[in-house]
Amino acid sequence: MLRFSSLLFSAVALCAAAHAQWVRQAPYPANDELQAVYFVSPEVGFISGAGNILMRTTDGGQTWSQAPGVARDPYGTGGEPIWHIQFLNANDGFAMGNRGYRTNDGGATWQVLSLPDGAYDFDFLTPQRGWMFNRRGLYGTSNAGTSWQHLVPFSLDNFIMDADFWTEASAIAVGKINNQYGTHRSTNGGQNWQLISAQTFDRVVFMSEQTLIATRGPQFYRSIDGGVNWTLTFNAFDSLTQAEVEGVTRISATSAAAISFDASIWITHDAGLTWTQVKEPSGTWGYELDIQFPTPEVGYAAGRAGLIWKSTDGGNTWTQINNGGARALFDVQMRPSGLGLAVGKDGMVVRTTDFGNTWTAFQMRGLGKFWHNEDLHTIEFIDEDTIIVGGQLGRVFRSDDAGVTWTQLVEFGGNAEVFDTFFLNEMEGWAAGTLNQPRGFIDHTTDGGLTWTRLVDGDPWPTTLHMFDANAGLALIHSRTQLRTANKFNNVSLEALPSGESWTDMSFFGDSGFYGGYYGGILRTTNRGVSWTQSMLPNFDNSWDVLRDIDAMSEEKAYAAVTRSGGGQSGVVYETNNGGASWTTLPSIVVPDRIFASRILAIDALQSGPIWAVALDGYIFRHGEVSTSVQPNGYTIVRGNVVSGGTLASVLQSDDARMVMRPGVTLSTSQDSVVLEFTGNAGQATANELRLLVESSATSTNIQIRTEMFDYDAGVFVQVGAVPSTTTDSTQTFIRNDADRWLSPTGDVKCRVGYRATGPVLAYPWSTRLDMIRWSIQ
């Protein structure tokens, strides 16, 4: 498995990407909390939420736009929410919260309503006749919300939790009215109320004149006598989530749906007598979630992390249809396969398998109790399937299926926070962080994280660490020192770093690397941190700018992410191609109406070029074009003998399952002693750029690796590179911007990889180890 790699360019690399703009990938459609969803048909619907969000879709949730005449509040200014939406038909609708709006043309235009101190919830039976309640009591309107009559004045004796109207006269309310807690009934449109049951609830909904469904916490109740008597029908209590029901909606005379605090969904088809859980908890915590069915088959649900789910089979299965979650993201990692992860505030995890074109979001679940306010700080891919995530409470989570499911490995407890992890393989790794600031720790595991041994315990705390091999490593200690070890951090030496800066991040490529400083300082080393060269990012204003992350791609190339909170609110990524001797900036990330959207917190780049950045309010951006990965579909041994791994599967992934070869018979010294030919299909006949990636090693540096690609125009193999092999895995990347020459009319690609001795080799027979080969198309 590759830990760091080298690059060889057989053609001039494309520079156009350096001038490209940043593309927003998530979250869509809103980057803020959602509180309501309402669809008038399977295709046409609305969502609303914090910051005066009121958005419309006409294609079933694929695309959204803010409602005309309803201006969004700038993110981060404490914007006011729109709590609920209701439509009476395809044209007449209402949206209310701290502000109120009405439409009579299906949402094409909206008019502002004057509300008496906002609305917690409302219910219209006709376009003219409706009711709403807030902290001042219950109100009614007979002129579409133009004016309101105070029906239940506010006092210490009145507080309505929920209300529902069956007819203009018949209504039910739960909460406190006239200093009486319980269930109340009105037969004159809310003018007067009678306590009919001492049972009180959080939510209540009519199924018929006499049959009602209500919830309290995670419990479901049912009445068949108009609300006088109630029966507990189901308890949805989950010891992990402790989640209560947040929304209930009537689908038909016999069917209803409910959504809970953790985005679990239940369905009933017998008017609340029995309930079936149709969506497992996703961990999407929020104080207000909503669910609604425009037809018995098609349903939508919305949650406070800005997420939207859709069902097309009556609620039996649900799919997240929007892109990402509205939470600050603190780390991002992307794999060449397109698998990527970002983690952040409130345990948010967003995952992609297509380079970020689509994301799915959930919140990490702890053991014993679900900690919805627990932040995650760090991600580490050990390989394509094994991922480590760490964060607050000293929790470390592990996934062995590429992030689909997770297991908690450890909880250091108290005020502990895990800031960084480093695993050499699936079994051996280290975790660094703080136990109780300023006291810090470094722990070591040899069983994949199941048990840990404390190696470092003292002041101040480590912010990040790196291992160069199985023994040698460095840890950056907040904020002006480093720990060096030659034996796995069992023993360490404390070394001072240059003063005048708070060194917060590190990134290495082989023995070379960088330290990044909070105030824009850069330290460069080429000898594992023994000596440093100090510099400063240009045009860095330390009164506004903060260096957040640094990412070394090679000995010469690196990126640094900077939050720029003054002068227009922009995020800036610096780039060096000469080992830090000079730095230039990529185009700024600017989102004018989203104050925090450009405050970058982390970046990650692939060797193939694209860069991903995550920001304070959950925005994810990409810079540069994404390549399509093409694996070989066949191979031929032209020359040489197989020692082990003689199957195609051994070269498809960077996983240490290598194809090991020994030299075959040659007729002259100019011939390669090992030659392997690979074929693949890109699925396209044209491209802007084609890259061939070869990850391999050999038993001696005097063994040359020579790479050829098949030129379909000329009908011959053409050499594209020849370099000395390394004794540990490294990757050579051969870039061709004349890509069409190397693609057949049906999208076929072919290459040859050859090895031969070019100098003395102490051991014979020598061997080659090919770990991964693939093409990259863009």
Secondary structure in CASP SS format (residue, H / E / C, confidence):
PFRMAT SS
TARGET T0000
AUTHOR 0000-0000-0000
METHOD secondary structure of the structure
MODEL  1
M C 1.00
L C 1.00
R C 1.00
F C 1.00
S C 1.00
S C 1.00
L C 1.00
L C 1.00
F C 1.00
S C 1.00
A C 1.00
V C 1.00
A C 1.00
L C 1.00
C C 1.00
A H 1.00
A H 1.00
A H 1.00
H H 1.00
A C 1.00
Q C 1.00
W E 1.00
V E 1.00
R E 1.00
Q E 1.00
A E 1.00
P C 1.00
Y E 1.00
P C 1.00
A C 1.00
N C 1.00
D C 1.00
E C 1.00
L E 1.00
Q E 1.00
A E 1.00
V E 1.00
Y E 1.00
F E 1.00
V C 1.00
S C 1.00
P C 1.00
E C 1.00
V C 1.00
G E 1.00
F E 1.00
I E 1.00
S E 1.00
G E 1.00
A H 1.00
G H 1.00
N H 1.00
I E 1.00
L E 1.00
M E 1.00
R E 1.00
T E 1.00
T C 1.00
D C 1.00
G C 1.00
G C 1.00
Q C 1.00
T C 1.00
W C 1.00
S E 1.00
Q E 1.00
A C 1.00
P C 1.00
G C 1.00
V C 1.00
A C 1.00
R C 1.00
D C 1.00
P C 1.00
Y E 1.00
G C 1.00
T C 1.00
G C 1.00
G C 1.00
E C 1.00
P C 1.00
I E 1.00
W E 1.00
H E 1.00
I E 1.00
Q E 1.00
F E 1.00
L C 1.00
N C 1.00
A C 1.00
N C 1.00
D C 1.00
G E 1.00
F E 1.00
A E 1.00
M E 1.00
G E 1.00
N C 1.00
R C 1.00
G E 1.00
Y E 1.00
R E 1.00
T E 1.00
N C 1.00
D C 1.00
G C 1.00
G C 1.00
A C 1.00
T C 1.00
W C 1.00
Q E 1.00
V E 1.00
L E 1.00
S C 1.00
L C 1.00
P C 1.00
D C 1.00
G C 1.00
A C 1.00
Y C 1.00
D E 1.00
F E 1.00
D E 1.00
F E 1.00
L C 1.00
T C 1.00
P C 1.00
Q C 1.00
R C 1.00
G E 1.00
W E 1.00
M E 1.00
F E 1.00
N E 1.00
R C 1.00
R C 1.00
G E 1.00
L E 1.00
Y E 1.00
G E 1.00
T E 1.00
S C 1.00
N C 1.00
A C 1.00
G C 1.00
T C 1.00
S C 1.00
W C 1.00
Q E 1.00
H E 1.00
L E 1.00
V E 1.00
P E 1.00
F C 1.00
S E 1.00
L C 1.00
D C 1.00
N E 1.00
F E 1.00
I E 1.00
M E 1.00
D E 1.00
A E 1.00
D E 1.00
F E 1.00
W C 1.00
T C 1.00
E C 1.00
A C 1.00
S C 1.00
A E 1.00
I E 1.00
A E 1.00
V E 1.00
G E 1.00
K E 1.00
I E 1.00
N C 1.00
N C 1.00
Q E 1.00
Y E 1.00
G E 1.00
T E 1.00
H E 1.00
R E 1.00
S E 1.00
T C 1.00
N C 1.00
G C 1.00
G C 1.00
Q C 1.00
N C 1.00
W C 1.00
Q E 1.00
L E 1.00
I E 1.00
S E 1.00
A C 1.00
Q C 1.00
T C 1.00
F C 1.00
D C 1.00
R E 1.00
V E 1.00
V E 1.00
F E 1.00
M C 1.00
S C 1.00
E C 1.00
Q C 1.00
T C 1.00
L E 1.00
I E 1.00
A E 1.00
T E 1.00
R E 1.00
G C 1.00
P C 1.00
Q E 1.00
F E 1.00
Y E 1.00
R E 1.00
S E 1.00
I C 1.00
D C 1.00
G C 1.00
G C 1.00
V C 1.00
N C 1.00
W C 1.00
T E 1.00
L E 1.00
T E 1.00
F E 1.00
N E 1.00
A C 1.00
F C 1.00
D C 1.00
S C 1.00
L C 1.00
T C 1.00
Q C 1.00
A C 1.00
E C 1.00
V E 1.00
E E 1.00
G E 1.00
V E 1.00
T E 1.00
R E 1.00
I C 1.00
S C 1.00
A C 1.00
T C 1.00
S C 1.00
A E 1.00
A E 1.00
A E 1.00
I E 1.00
S E 1.00
F C 1.00
D C 1.00
A C 1.00
S C 1.00
I E 1.00
W E 1.00
I E 1.00
T E 1.00
H C 1.00
D C 1.00
A C 1.00
G C 1.00
L C 1.00
T C 1.00
W C 1.00
T E 1.00
Q E 1.00
V E 1.00
K E 1.00
E C 1.00
P C 1.00
S C 1.00
G C 1.00
T C 1.00
W C 1.00
G C 1.00
Y C 1.00
E C 1.00
L C 1.00
D E 1.00
I E 1.00
Q E 1.00
F C 1.00
P C 1.00
T C 1.00
P C 1.00
E C 1.00
V C 1.00
G E 1.00
Y E 1.00
A E 1.00
A E 1.00
G C 1.00
R C 1.00
A C 1.00
G C 1.00
L C 1.00
I E 1.00
W E 1.00
K E 1.00
S E 1.00
T C 1.00
D C 1.00
G C 1.00
G C 1.00
N C 1.00
T C 1.00
W C 1.00
T E 1.00
Q E 1.00
I C 1.00
N C 1.00
N E 1.00
G C 1.00
G C 1.00
A C 1.00
R C 1.00
A C 1.00
L E 1.00
F E 1.00
D E 1.00
V E 1.00
Q E 1.00
M E 1.00
R C 1.00
P C 1.00
S C 1.00
G C 1.00
L C 1.00
G E 1.00
L E 1.00
A E 1.00
V E 1.00
G E 1.00
K H 1.00
D H 1.00
G H 1.00
M E 1.00
V E 1.00
V E 1.00
R E 1.00
T E 1.00
T C 1.00
D C 1.00
F C 1.00
G C 1.00
N C 1.00
T C 1.00
W C 1.00
T E 1.00
A E 1.00
F E 1.00
Q E 1.00
M C 1.00
R C 1.00
G C 1.00
L C 1.00
G C 1.00
K C 1.00
F C 1.00
W C 1.00
H C 1.00
N C 1.00
E C 1.00
D C 1.00
L E 1.00
H E 1.00
T E 1.00
I E 1.00
E E 1.00
F E 1.00
I C 1.00
D C 1.00
E C 1.00
D C 1.00
T C 1.00
I E 1.00
I E 1.00
V E 1.00
G E 1.00
G E 1.00
Q E 1.00
L C 1.00
G C 1.00
R E 1.00
V E 1.00
F E 1.00
R E 1.00
S E 1.00
D C 1.00
D C 1.00
A C 1.00
G C 1.00
V C 1.00
T C 1.00
W C 1.00
T E 1.00
Q E 1.00
L E 1.00
V E 1.00
E E 1.00
F C 1.00
G C 1.00
G C 1.00
N C 1.00
A C 1.00
E E 1.00
V E 1.00
F E 1.00
D E 1.00
T E 1.00
F E 1.00
F E 1.00
L C 1.00
N C 1.00
E C 1.00
M C 1.00
E C 1.00
G E 1.00
W E 1.00
A E 1.00
A E 1.00
G E 1.00
T E 1.00
L E 1.00
N E 1.00
Q C 1.00
P C 1.00
R E 1.00
G E 1.00
F E 1.00
I E 1.00
D E 1.00
H E 1.00
T E 1.00
T C 1.00
D C 1.00
G C 1.00
G C 1.00
L C 1.00
T C 1.00
W C 1.00
T E 1.00
R E 1.00
L E 1.00
V E 1.00
D E 1.00
G E 1.00
D C 1.00
P C 1.00
W C 1.00
P E 1.00
T E 1.00
T E 1.00
L E 1.00
H E 1.00
M E 1.00
F C 1.00
D C 1.00
A C 1.00
N C 1.00
A C 1.00
G E 1.00
L E 1.00
A E 1.00
L E 1.00
I E 1.00
H C 1.00
S C 1.00
R C 1.00
T E 1.00
Q E 1.00
L E 1.00
R E 1.00
T E 1.00
A C 1.00
N C 1.00
K C 1.00
F C 1.00
N C 1.00
N C 1.00
V C 1.00
S E 1.00
L E 1.00
E E 1.00
A E 1.00
L C 1.00
P C 1.00
S C 1.00
G C 1.00
E C 1.00
S C 1.00
W E 1.00
T E 1.00
D E 1.00
M E 1.00
S E 1.00
F E 1.00
F E 1.00
G C 1.00
D C 1.00
S E 1.00
G E 1.00
F E 1.00
Y E 1.00
G E 1.00
G E 1.00
Y C 1.00
Y C 1.00
G C 1.00
G E 1.00
I E 1.00
L E 1.00
R E 1.00
T E 1.00
T C 1.00
N C 1.00
R C 1.00
G C 1.00
V C 1.00
S C 1.00
W C 1.00
T E 1.00
Q E 1.00
S E 1.00
M E 1.00
L C 1.00
P C 1.00
N C 1.00
F C 1.00
D C 1.00
N C 1.00
S C 1.00
W C 1.00
D E 1.00
V E 1.00
L E 1.00
R E 1.00
D E 1.00
I E 1.00
D E 1.00
A E 1.00
M C 1.00
S C 1.00
E C 1.00
E C 1.00
K C 1.00
A E 1.00
Y E 1.00
A E 1.00
A E 1.00
V E 1.00
T E 1.00
R E 1.00
S C 1.00
G C 1.00
G C 1.00
G C 1.00
Q C 1.00
S E 1.00
G E 1.00
V E 1.00
V E 1.00
Y E 1.00
E E 1.00
T E 1.00
N C 1.00
N C 1.00
G C 1.00
G C 1.00
A C 1.00
S C 1.00
W C 1.00
T E 1.00
T E 1.00
L C 1.00
P C 1.00
S C 1.00
I E 1.00
V C 1.00
V C 1.00
P C 1.00
D C 1.00
R E 1.00
I C 1.00
F C 1.00
A C 1.00
S C 1.00
R C 1.00
I E 1.00
L E 1.00
A E 1.00
I E 1.00
D E 1.00
A E 1.00
L C 1.00
Q C 1.00
S C 1.00
G C 1.00
P C 1.00
I E 1.00
W E 1.00
A E 1.00
V E 1.00
A E 1.00
L C 1.00
D C 1.00
G C 1.00
Y C 1.00
I E 1.00
F E 1.00
R E 1.00
H E 1.00
G C 1.00
E C 1.00
V C 1.00
S C 1.00
T E 1.00
S E 1.00
V E 1.00
Q C 1.00
P E 1.00
N E 1.00
G E 1.00
Y E 1.00
T E 1.00
I E 1.00
V E 1.00
R E 1.00
G C 1.00
N E 1.00
V E 1.00
V E 1.00
S E 1.00
G C 1.00
G C 1.00
T C 1.00
L H 1.00
A H 1.00
S H 1.00
V H 1.00
L C 1.00
Q C 1.00
S C 1.00
D C 1.00
D C 1.00
A C 1.00
R C 1.00
M E 1.00
V E 1.00
M E 1.00
R E 1.00
P C 1.00
G C 1.00
V C 1.00
T C 1.00
L C 1.00
S C 1.00
T C 1.00
S C 1.00
Q C 1.00
D C 1.00
S C 1.00
V E 1.00
V E 1.00
L E 1.00
E E 1.00
F E 1.00
T E 1.00
G E 1.00
N E 1.00
A C 1.00
G C 1.00
Q C 1.00
A C 1.00
T C 1.00
A C 1.00
N C 1.00
E C 1.00
L E 1.00
R E 1.00
L E 1.00
L E 1.00
V E 1.00
E E 1.00
S E 1.00
S E 1.00
A E 1.00
T C 1.00
S C 1.00
T C 1.00
N C 1.00
I E 1.00
Q E 1.00
I E 1.00
R E 1.00
T E 1.00
E E 1.00
M E 1.00
F E 1.00
D E 1.00
Y C 1.00
D C 1.00
A C 1.00
G C 1.00
V E 1.00
F E 1.00
V E 1.00
Q E 1.00
V E 1.00
G E 1.00
A E 1.00
V E 1.00
P E 1.00
S C 1.00
T C 1.00
T C 1.00
T C 1.00
D C 1.00
S E 1.00
T E 1.00
Q E 1.00
T E 1.00
F E 1.00
I E 1.00
R E 1.00
N C 1.00
D C 1.00
A H 1.00
D H 1.00
R H 1.00
W H 1.00
L C 1.00
S C 1.00
P C 1.00
T C 1.00
G C 1.00
D E 1.00
V E 1.00
K E 1.00
C E 1.00
R E 1.00
V E 1.00
G E 1.00
Y E 1.00
R E 1.00
A E 1.00
T C 1.00
G C 1.00
P C 1.00
V C 1.00
L C 1.00
A C 1.00
Y C 1.00
P C 1.00
W C 1.00
S C 1.00
T E 1.00
R E 1.00
L E 1.00
D E 1.00
M E 1.00
I E 1.00
R E 1.00
W E 1.00
S E 1.00
I E 1.00
Q C 1.00
END
